Amino acid sequence: MKYEHLYVVIEHEQGKPVPVSLEMLGEARRLMDGYNKKYSANEKVVAVVLGNNVRKLAEELIYHGADAVIYSDSPEFEYSRNVIDTKVISAIATSRELALKFSPESTDFVKPRYMFFSADNIGRQLSSTVIGALDSGLASDINKLVIEDLEIRHEHKTKGQPMIYERTLEMYRPDFSGFLWTTILCLDNRNPAIQRDYHPQACSIIPAVFAPIERDTSRKGIVVDHVPTFDPKDLQVKIISRKIVKSNVDFDSKKAVVSFGRGIKDAPADNIELVVDLAKEINAEVGVSLPISKKPFPVSESTSSTYMNSDRVVGTSGRKVVPLLYIAVGISGAMHHLAGMKESEFVIAINPDEEANIKDESDIFIKGRMEDVIPILIEELRALKPIMEVRK
Ligand SMILES: Cc1cc2nc3c(=O)[nH]c(=O)nc-3n(C[C@H](O)[C@H](O)[C@H](O)COP(=O)(O)OP(=O)(O)OC[C@H]3O[C@@H](n4cnc5c(N)ncnc54)[C@H](O)[C@@H]3O)c2cc1C
């Protein structure tokens, strides 16, 4: 077959996989187990790793669900650089020679059937450049995947005729602030006038949506070595030094996080002050929803730079937090936000809208406006303080 297997592009920091890589492998495993059963096939989950001396990671990925790992090793891969990463991954994805090493029956292999990237800063860019180079289509920010045979009738793709598209990857993404689903299909043009294949069917996957499978050291697989070649002009961009800027925002050691969203809109400056007061009362860090980091409301320069910034964003575009207590104030609960906080031990939401998604994620939902609720909470907390002190 021309198109076979599911390739997963792995991201890592010096050999340590970023969590979404293992999540993608887990979902790939589940999908391909179902696929192989349904179609009596033997297609593989193939992890693709570029790195500098990280062969151990390649072996580890088999324990996390890969049937095969294509490992390309070079000092040039110490840190990710889009131009060379794109060229090498595209070369790997179109190599029949490599495919034959883990799947001897892949004699007609041209490209992967499916391909996954992570929807983080590196993966979002890399997915678009690799899939551009592979001449296919990309669905970005996906959080649900299904493989189905579909009957499609389309003015251009099928010239208006109903046709069966087998083994189609239905890629779901949350749109309109995460409250509607869009299903994206990457379909070949079967209309003779514009005939053209679109493979791999590819997507980038939102972090923290899928569960990794449990590490199992009895799983068997094969590591295939790839020797990369570089065009000297592609090596002109060099990383001279790389500094990880430590954030002043401390989501890790604080036991509680109080986050606020666009619900502050009626009196932004006063409402941020309320949230900060509540956070101080319980020694919590302050988080925000993504729109807040875009500074949507006028407040003082110092409030804006301290609180309306990307360091504080909770969710797929920001940080994942796992505190004992998460308080969501004026946040609707879009899935991009939920992905960053849903593993919190105990969740309280303050919101006047009972229909808000955040309600389903909450252990306690306080129906009300923050302007009314937070002062009462602070008052109660202050009243409890002497009792708590005595108990200490
Ligand atoms: C690719 C992509 C990535 C994204 N990544 C992230 C991410 O990492 N993190 C993130 O947060 N978002 C992310 N988003 C945006 C996300 O989809 C939502 O648009 C966003 O989370 C909504 O923010 P919000 O809850 O603050 O605002 P809204 O959805 O506008 O909700 C405001 C809430 O405030 C409530 N409210 C109104 N008045 C009051 C009041 N007086 N008191 C209390 N509550 C009140 C309303 O009932 C409402 O529920 C992303 C979107 C995309 C497309």
Ligand as a Chemical Component Dictionary entry (heavy atoms), coordinates in Angstrom:
data_LIG
# 
_chem_comp.id                   LIG 
_chem_comp.type                 NON-POLYMER 
_chem_comp.pdbx_formal_charge   0 
_chem_comp.three_letter_code    LIG 
# 
loop_
_chem_comp_atom.comp_id 
_chem_comp_atom.atom_id 
_chem_comp_atom.alt_atom_id 
_chem_comp_atom.type_symbol 
_chem_comp_atom.charge 
_chem_comp_atom.model_Cartn_x 
_chem_comp_atom.model_Cartn_y 
_chem_comp_atom.model_Cartn_z 
_chem_comp_atom.pdbx_ordinal 
LIG C1  C1  C 0 -5.582  27.221 19.833 1  
LIG C2  C2  C 0 -6.194  27.810 21.060 2  
LIG C3  C3  C 0 -5.528  27.683 22.258 3  
LIG C4  C4  C 0 -6.081  28.222 23.421 4  
LIG N1  N1  N 0 -5.417  28.095 24.600 5  
LIG C5  C5  C 0 -5.981  28.544 25.735 6  
LIG C6  C6  C 0 -5.329  28.384 27.018 7  
LIG O1  O1  O 0 -4.244  27.867 27.143 8  
LIG N2  N2  N 0 -5.959  28.851 28.112 9  
LIG C7  C7  C 0 -7.187  29.470 28.067 10 
LIG O2  O2  O 0 -7.690  29.877 29.126 11 
LIG N3  N3  N 0 -7.806  29.645 26.880 12 
LIG C8  C8  C 0 -7.237  29.203 25.727 13 
LIG N4  N4  N 0 -7.859  29.422 24.542 14 
LIG C9  C9  C 0 -9.074  30.251 24.518 15 
LIG C10 C10 C 0 -10.290 29.461 24.945 16 
LIG O3  O3  O 0 -10.789 28.737 23.851 17 
LIG C11 C11 C 0 -11.381 30.406 25.484 18 
LIG O4  O4  O 0 -11.684 31.374 24.513 19 
LIG C12 C12 C 0 -10.957 31.095 26.771 20 
LIG O5  O5  O 0 -10.467 30.176 27.713 21 
LIG C13 C13 C 0 -12.160 31.825 27.372 22 
LIG O6  O6  O 0 -11.682 32.623 28.402 23 
LIG P1  P1  P 0 -12.618 33.060 29.615 24 
LIG O7  O7  O 0 -13.203 31.876 30.267 25 
LIG O8  O8  O 0 -11.826 34.024 30.431 26 
LIG O9  O9  O 0 -13.732 33.953 28.876 27 
LIG P2  P2  P 0 -15.228 33.652 28.520 28 
LIG O10 O10 O 0 -15.373 32.397 27.762 29 
LIG O11 O11 O 0 -15.748 34.904 27.892 30 
LIG O12 O12 O 0 -15.951 33.432 29.915 31 
LIG C14 C14 C 0 -16.175 34.439 30.865 32 
LIG C15 C15 C 0 -17.012 33.836 31.971 33 
LIG O13 O13 O 0 -17.192 34.823 32.968 34 
LIG C16 C16 C 0 -18.495 34.687 33.488 35 
LIG N5  N5  N 0 -18.855 35.963 34.144 36 
LIG C17 C17 C 0 -19.421 37.053 33.586 37 
LIG N6  N6  N 0 -19.587 38.020 34.518 38 
LIG C18 C18 C 0 -19.117 37.521 35.681 39 
LIG C19 C19 C 0 -18.995 38.033 36.997 40 
LIG N7  N7  N 0 -19.421 39.257 37.302 41 
LIG N8  N8  N 0 -18.474 37.218 37.955 42 
LIG C20 C20 C 0 -18.043 35.968 37.660 43 
LIG N9  N9  N 0 -18.132 35.439 36.425 44 
LIG C21 C21 C 0 -18.647 36.198 35.447 45 
LIG C22 C22 C 0 -19.342 34.359 32.293 46 
LIG O14 O14 O 0 -20.551 33.729 32.697 47 
LIG C23 C23 C 0 -18.416 33.428 31.524 48 
LIG O15 O15 O 0 -18.642 32.064 31.879 49 
LIG C24 C24 C 0 -7.331  28.896 23.370 50 
LIG C25 C25 C 0 -7.996  28.996 22.157 51 
LIG C26 C26 C 0 -7.436  28.455 21.011 52 
LIG C27 C27 C 0 -8.180  28.584 19.711 53 
# 
loop_
_chem_comp_bond.comp_id 
_chem_comp_bond.atom_id_1 
_chem_comp_bond.atom_id_2 
_chem_comp_bond.value_order 
_chem_comp_bond.pdbx_ordinal 
LIG C1  C2  SING 1  
LIG C2  C3  SING 2  
LIG C2  C26 DOUB 3  
LIG C3  C4  DOUB 4  
LIG C4  N1  SING 5  
LIG C4  C24 SING 6  
LIG N1  C5  DOUB 7  
LIG C5  C6  SING 8  
LIG C5  C8  SING 9  
LIG C6  O1  DOUB 10 
LIG C6  N2  SING 11 
LIG N2  C7  SING 12 
LIG C7  O2  DOUB 13 
LIG C7  N3  SING 14 
LIG N3  C8  DOUB 15 
LIG C8  N4  SING 16 
LIG N4  C9  SING 17 
LIG N4  C24 SING 18 
LIG C9  C10 SING 19 
LIG C10 O3  SING 20 
LIG C10 C11 SING 21 
LIG C11 O4  SING 22 
LIG C11 C12 SING 23 
LIG C12 O5  SING 24 
LIG C12 C13 SING 25 
LIG C13 O6  SING 26 
LIG O6  P1  SING 27 
LIG P1  O7  DOUB 28 
LIG P1  O8  SING 29 
LIG P1  O9  SING 30 
LIG O9  P2  SING 31 
LIG P2  O10 DOUB 32 
LIG P2  O11 SING 33 
LIG P2  O12 SING 34 
LIG O12 C14 SING 35 
LIG C14 C15 SING 36 
LIG C15 O13 SING 37 
LIG C15 C23 SING 38 
LIG O13 C16 SING 39 
LIG C16 N5  SING 40 
LIG C16 C22 SING 41 
LIG N5  C17 SING 42 
LIG N5  C21 SING 43 
LIG C17 N6  DOUB 44 
LIG N6  C18 SING 45 
LIG C18 C19 SING 46 
LIG C18 C21 DOUB 47 
LIG C19 N7  SING 48 
LIG C19 N8  DOUB 49 
LIG N8  C20 SING 50 
LIG C20 N9  DOUB 51 
LIG N9  C21 SING 52 
LIG C22 O14 SING 53 
LIG C22 C23 SING 54 
LIG C23 O15 SING 55 
LIG C24 C25 DOUB 56 
LIG C25 C26 SING 57 
LIG C26 C27 SING 58 
# 
